[in-house]
Amino acid sequence: MVAQSSSRLVSQRIVESWPGDRLPTRPRQPSPTTVTRPPDFLRNRLSANGLTTIRWDMLKDVCGCRDAGIGAIGLWQPKVLEFGEERTAELLHDASLKVSSVSWAGGFTGTNGQAFREAVWEAGETIRLAGAVGADCVVVVSGSRAGHTLNHARRLLLEALRELTDVAEDAGVDLALQPMNSMFADWTFLTRLDDAVDMLALVNHPRLKLAFDTYHLWQEPNLLEQLPDLVPLIGVVQVSDWRDPPRSRHDRVLPGDGIIPLAPILETLIGAGYQRHFDLQVWSDELWQGDYLQLLRRGRQQFESLLPRLPSAVNPLG
């Protein structure tokens, strides 16, 4: 049976000794009135995206998450298709891993040379896959303007989202629309936070949310003041840090290693009631060449060091 085989593989890999020592986190002393979060908090809320471990396959991703103490995973669809959708679902079930997101659907403007109807159909298949593996959401990237006027590009995205939110409702998953920094304008014409929020308002469907990526949005004006109102709209928070200066578009660093003020961003999100996953998504030509298990362990430890220290009686995440 596939499930039994997957379970044995997971168990075998988890008990193996992985290379790489744990690196020390930055010292942070809680005040006498606060406590350190229990391990279950991270296992329940932190996920590791398959793009962070781009050279690993699906099985290694799952085993790496388990060994690094990370209880959820953000699926990169090509790995799922290579491993097999049914086998992936069984593997995730056997490993007791939650799925924060599936990446990506989109390209509705013809960015990848696809016709509009083809892109919508493929997005529908991605949504159905996400439902089959129990994912919280599918990350949606609109596509660039691709020679269209901005108004026409918006109309194409609006038409696609209105159709796909009904598909998402049937599948029991959310769509998380992702705005990106303007250096990624060839990925999406939504290069400001307000652009994406306006699109959510136009579609006006409870299944359409926002993918909030700290790397793309940390430079937004008055971000901390906006966050409490945005929390009900956010389907997933993607976490990485900004090297100063970036050497390429794939030069992210782990949380705490860059210049993004992540601690107040995370504190504001959690204080405003954000209850979904924080997806570790680090695109880095440099880190992609290294030890992935060490990368995940460091990512978990450094993410934990940035979390607010709240009194033990306070549990905003439930």
N, C-alpha and C positions, 0 to 999 in steps of 0.2 A: 504494500500500500504506500502511496505517496506520502500521506500524513505521517505514517510510522517512520519512513525513511527520512523525512525532513526532521522529525523530532530527534532521531538518533544523531543526525548530522549536527543539529544545534547543540545537543548535549555534549557531543564529542568535542566540538570546537570551543565550547564555553570552558571546559575543564582543562584545555590545553594551556600551556604557559606561553603567553604572548610576549614578544620582545618589548623593551622600553620601560624605563622606570617612571614612576609618577614624579612630576615636577612640583616643587613647592609653590603654593599660591602666595599672593601678596598678603602680608600679615594685616589682619583687621580685627581689632579688639571690640567686641560688643560691650555696650555699657552695662552696668549692673542690673538695669531693669529690663534687659532684652535677652533673647536666647537665639542660638543658631538654629536655622531651620533643620528639621529632620531629613534624612536621606530620601524618604518617600516623596517629599516635596519636589525634588529634582526629578525623580523617576517618573512622577506624574505629569510634570509641566515642561521639562526640557526635552526636545527632540533633536535628532541629528539628521540633517538632510543628505541625501545620497550624492549631491553635487560636492559636498565637503570631502567625501571619500570617493572621488570620481573614478579612480582606477580599481576600486573594489567591485566585486559582483554582489548580487542580492544576498547570497548566503553570508558573505563576509561582512556586509553592512549590518545584517541582523546580529551576527555573533559579536561584532565590534561594539554595537550599542549595548548589548547585554553585559559584556565584560567591562565596559567603561561606566556602567551604572546609569545608563540612560534608558528610560522606559518607553520612549516613543521614537518614531522615525518619520522623516519626510521623504516620500518615495520620488525618485526620478524615474519617469515612465520608461525610458529605454532599458533600464535594468530589469524592470518588471516584465517587459515584453520578451527580453532575452531569456529570463528564468522561467517564464510561463505564468500567466495570471492565476490559474488554479493552484499551482505549486507555491506561488508567492503568498496567496491567501492562507494556505495551510501552514506555511512556514511562520508567518506572523502570528497565527493563532497558537501554534505550538510554543513559540517563544514568548507569548503573552506581551507582545509589543503593540502599543497603540499607534495609529497612523495620524500624524498631524495634518498632512497635506499630500497631494499628488501634483507634480509639476511636469509640464504645463499644458494648458489649452490656449488657443488663440490664433493669432496671425490672420485675423479676419479681413485685413486690408490688402491681402495679397503679398505680404512681405516675403514669404517663402515660395512664391510662385504658384500658390494654391488659389483655385477659384473660391469664391465666398462660400458656396454651398458645400464644397469639399471640406473647408476649414470648420464649418459648423458641424458637419457630420462627424469629423474626427474629434471635435470637442465633446460631442455627445457620447462617443465611445469612451473617452477619458473619464467622463462623469460616471458612466456605468461601471467602469473599472474601480473608480474611487468608492462607489457604493458597495461593490463586492468585497473590498478589503476593509470596509468600515472607516474610511478616511473622514476626517472632519470637513475638509474642503479641497477643492481643485483651484490651484493658482492660475489666474487668467491674465495673459499678456496680449494686449490689443493688436500689436503689429505697428509698424511705422506708418507715416502718412503715405508712403509708397506712391508718390506722384499725385495723390488725391488732394483736393482742397481740404482744409481742416474740418470744415462743416460736413463734407461727404464722408471723411474718415469717421467722424463721430456718428453719423447716421448708420454706417455699416456696423460699428460696434454696438450701437443701441439696438439695432435689429437682431443681432446675434444674441445679445444678453437677454432680451425679452423672450426669445425662443428657448434659450438654454436654461434659464431659471426654472422653467416648468419641468424640464428634464431633470434638473437637480432636485427639485421637490419630489419627483417620483423616486429618485435614487436615495433620498435622505441625506444629501450632502449640500454644503454651501459652495458658492463660487466666491473666490477672493480675488478681486480685481487689483492688479499691481501697478501703481505708478513708479517710475524710475527716474533716477538722476538724468539730466539732459545728455550726458555722455553716452547714454544708451537709447538715444532717439531712434536708432535703427531697429530697436526692439519694440518700442511703444511711443505713441505720440502723447501719452499721458505723462508729462514730465513735471507736473506739480501736484501736490496733494489735493488742492482744490479741484483740479481737473477730474480726478477720480471720484471725489466726494460728490461733485455735480452729476456725474454719470450715475452714481448710486441713487441720487434723488430722482433722476429722470426715469430710471427703470422701476424704482419703488417696489421692490420685491424683497420679502424677508430673507430669501436665500442668497441674495447678493450682498457680499461683504467686501472688506478692504484687506489687502495683504500689505501690512505695515512693515517695511524693511528699514531697519535703522540706518543701513549704509546709504540708501537712496534718499531718505527723508530727514536726516538729522539736521540739515541746513535750512529747513523750512522756517520762515519767520514765525516767531512766537509759538514755537512747537509745544512747549510745556503747557502753555495756556490753552492750546487747542485740544490736547490729549484727552482730558476728562470727557469732553463731548464726543470724541471719536470712539471711545472704548466700545460702546454698543454696536458700532459698525465694523469692528475689526474681527476678521476670521482667523488670522494667524499673524504672529509677530516673528519676523525673520531677523536674526541677530548676528552681526559681525561688527568689525571695527574698521576705521579708516586710517591707512598709513599716510603720513604727511611728509612729503607729497607722494601721491600714488604714482607708481612707475608704469602702470598699464591699467587696463580695465579689469584685469584679473589680478588684483594686488591687495585683496582684503587681508586683514589680520584678525586674530582671535579677540573676543571681547576683553577689553582692558589693555590691549597692546597698542591701541591707536589713540586718536584724539576725540572720538565721539564721547560726549558726556552721558555715557550709558547709565550710570547709577541713578541720576535724577529721572531719566526717561523711564527706566524700569520701575522706580519707586512711584512715579506718577501713574503709570499704567496699572500697577497692582493696587495702589491706593484708590483708584477710580473704579475698581471692580473687574479688571480684566481676568478672565478665568480660563483662557484657552492656552495653547502651547506656545512656547518660545522655541523657534526652529533655528538651530545652529547652521548657518548657511555661509560658508567661507569659500569664495572663489579666489584661489591664489595659485598662480603658476609656481611659486616657491614652495608653499605648503603641500601642494599636490604631489611633489616629489619625495616627501618625507614619510615618516612612520605614522600611519593613520590611527592606530590605537592610541599612541601617545598624543596625537592631535585631539582625539575625542576626549581623552582624560583631562588634558589641559583645558579644553574648551569647557567641560563640565565644571572643573574646579574654579576657573576664572569667572564663569558666569555666576556661580554660587557666591563668589566674593563680592559681586556687584549688587546682589539682592539686598533690599532693605531689611534691616534687623528690627523686627516688630516684637512687641510683648507676646509671650506665649499664648495669652488669652485672645489675641487678635489673629484671625485667620481669614483674610479677605478672599482667598481663593476657594474656600469651602473644603 
